[in-house]
Amino acid sequence: MFKETLQKIIKEQGTQPFEDVMRMAVAYYYSHHHVFGAKGDFITAPEISQVFGEVIGAWVIDAWVKMGAPKAIRLVEVGPGKGTLMKDMIRVFKAVPDFMNALHIHMIEQSEALIEQQKILLKDVDNVRAIVWTSSIDSIELDAPMIVIGNEFLDALPTAQYIHKQGAWFHRHVGLSSNGDFLYKDISCEMPRPMQGEGVFEISIPRETFIAEVARLIKRSGGLGLFIDYGHVTSAYGDTVQAVKDHAYADVLETLGEADLTSHVDFDVLQQVVEGQGVQTYPTITQGVFLSRLGAYARAKALGDAGVDRLISPSEMGALFKVFCFSDKLYPLEGFI
Ligand code: SAH
């Protein structure tokens, strides 16, 4: 059990930074639970409607054409969950044989349990050259342009929380009460980045390191990155860490390792990070605007699919979720022009 493991670590080594606890809890959770779908804890866009994967699949083909239709292209999905987004994209890819001939698919996943699920879901996908699974993006060869896609991946990477109150900074840790419950311990610290204002400020070094690596690889291989997640386009104070279990919010510390644990992505910072690697960026737009511009409603109508509203409506996922894109060169990419 995760709870006992963490209690032991804290007893032996003292309070642990929240970001380390989140990293361990997320890894445990994705390896041990039925995470997605109606029977799981939460539902993601590809599980809500097949239109999500289909319009993004069409977007990928269009991007490939705008890149000059290279003879080989590597499509890399990070954190593919059940594999539904890839499955829906491949259905669209099959309509374009030249693209299928160029395509090499890479799935980046750390959970063995999810890799098994992805393999089962994608086993009937014929005509696609063998899909390669790896746990890290560094192992991909840079001999062809890459399109790197991640939906609700960045939010699962751990974040640190820094708290500014009464002129002093504190770094959030997790400790133990005398009866063994987890509790927050905020430890006095130097803030790693100069900031004005009061409250909780979140910094996710793993997210920044990961996105910098993607930008660095794309700069070398050519291609682009497309990341969809909830978050903000302007850095701001706020405690955005949340736990979701059985489709409802849960207490973060009471459900460590048992609930989906995420925080909002600071796209402002990520944009600066990728620009530092010399890639081009596009204005970060909302998921609602992106999917509407790609014709999601027309496709939904043709299918009689009701889920798309939930993806586009500003009061549901349409406004909170953002689409962040960067590339080696500026291309007139659908949705961003
Ligand atoms: N993209 C899917 C799943 C999102 S959940 C969907 O939209 O439904 C987050 C996914 O990222 C899971 O597949 C999880 O196992 C994976 N993940 C989390 N941290 C990871 C890491 N450090 N490296 C690789 N995959 C990770």
Residues whose N, C-alpha, C, O or C-beta is under 5 A from the ligand:
A	BS01	SAH	Y30 T44 P46 V78 G79 P80 G81 I108 E109 Q110 S111 L114 S135 N151 E152 F153 A156
